[in-house]
Amino acid sequence: MNIRLEKKEKCLAALSIEVPAEAVASERAKILKAFIRQARIPGFRPGKAPRAVIEKAHAEDISQEVESRLIQNSFQEALKENEDLKVLNVKNPENVTHQADGSFTFDAELITSPEFSLPDYKGLDIEVPKVEVTDEIVDENLDQLRQRFADYEDIEDRAAEKGDLAVIDYTATIDGKPLEEVGGEQAKPLASNEGYWIRLDEEAFFPGFTDGLIGLKPNEEKKISVTLPDDFPIETIRGMDADFSVTVTGLKSETLPDLDDEFANKIEQGKSLDDLKALIRDDLEMRQKRQLEEIKINGVLAKLNELVDFDVPEDFLTSETQSQADAMVKEGMEAGMSEEQVKERQGGLFEEAEVRAKNSLKTNFLLTEIAETEELKVENSDVLQRVTMMAKQAKKPVEEVYERAPKERTTQQHPSEYASQ
């Protein structure tokens, strides 16, 4: 067998193969023998039909099977001779020809893993923020728990004061037009509301909004104008004046439970207040530890991508870019973007998607190379556990994330951990 392989740019290689006539004849004889043994021809018992009859009746099937076997065997032999070449995919054979001398030739393009030298990935300097679970943070979490167990009573004998909770209905406009008409689908949740609870303090809703509610009684109405802040999430209406038509439908006072052992026992049976604080602290420290690990991992991966650059397979990049773009469109639509806004951003969106796609592919190739260098492996159960966590964080089905996760050459020790060795 004559095998010629030529490496090309952008993770491609050209493969040309010539199978000698005697090898073609031998493979054809094996396949024909199998057909003779298994084929059913009217008027003949299985295995007793003449060879010429079988060849005529199944000529096309025999030829297809011969070509399939020759191509498969040739690929295996070619990869065996070029073990250093990491082939990711083989494109459909081209120029498939049965030559006059009985030989068989074909060409194929191979997609290969990029070739690069690993940077020094051990001992990388990564900036990690210092975090500490302070008593103030524990107390804030305790206050949030108290809010969940608060008692609320209707206020009927006075007007709204600071610190009260107002229940309101409202509609919003800009220049007389409904807010969603000016701000698009993304502004729709803010355009109107019924039975909306709002605490009357300066930090609630928009600056100055709750001041306009102070002094109102249930069933009273008022128009309140606010200027949308410069950092408002919907860029198209930042800095604009919005007019709210508000009706106060109720006022409520809030009574928080005392912070004592009785309250702690409601949260965790048999626990004292000190026990509850310790549980909250432990939970916060565990969450912060996970966040720091993610920060370290992302930092190491970003540093590795900075230290080495290489081409990634174009076919893989195209597919991954489309996946990233689809995900970005989905995120935008879920956040309230209209189809028109998505179309307006299409060019920039695809540019960003391609950058994300290349970084994602580079990261996978880098981690695969590190895993092979360190001879690291994991069990399928470890992969599933990691993918389940990724799916939970991404709020996606486990099956969707698992399908995109590498199932081979996965590391048992994450390569980012070498940064601290």
Secondary structure as UniProt FT lines:
FT   STRAND          2..8
FT   TURN            9..11
FT   STRAND          12..19
FT   HELIX           21..38
FT   TURN            42..43
FT   TURN            46..47
FT   HELIX           51..57
FT   HELIX           59..81
FT   TURN            82..84
FT   STRAND          87..90
FT   STRAND          94..98
FT   TURN            100..101
FT   STRAND          104..112
FT   TURN            122..123
FT   HELIX           135..148
FT   STRAND          151..154
FT   TURN            162..163
FT   STRAND          165..174
FT   TURN            175..176
FT   STRAND          177..178
FT   HELIX           179..183
FT   HELIX           185..187
FT   HELIX           188..191
FT   STRAND          192..199
FT   TURN            202..203
FT   TURN            207..209
FT   HELIX           210..212
FT   TURN            213..215
FT   TURN            218..219
FT   STRAND          221..227
FT   TURN            230..231
FT   HELIX           235..237
FT   TURN            238..239
FT   STRAND          241..255
FT   HELIX           261..267
FT   TURN            269..270
FT   HELIX           273..307
FT   HELIX           314..334
FT   TURN            335..336
FT   HELIX           339..344
FT   HELIX           346..374
FT   HELIX           380..394
FT   HELIX           398..404
FT   HELIX           415..420
//
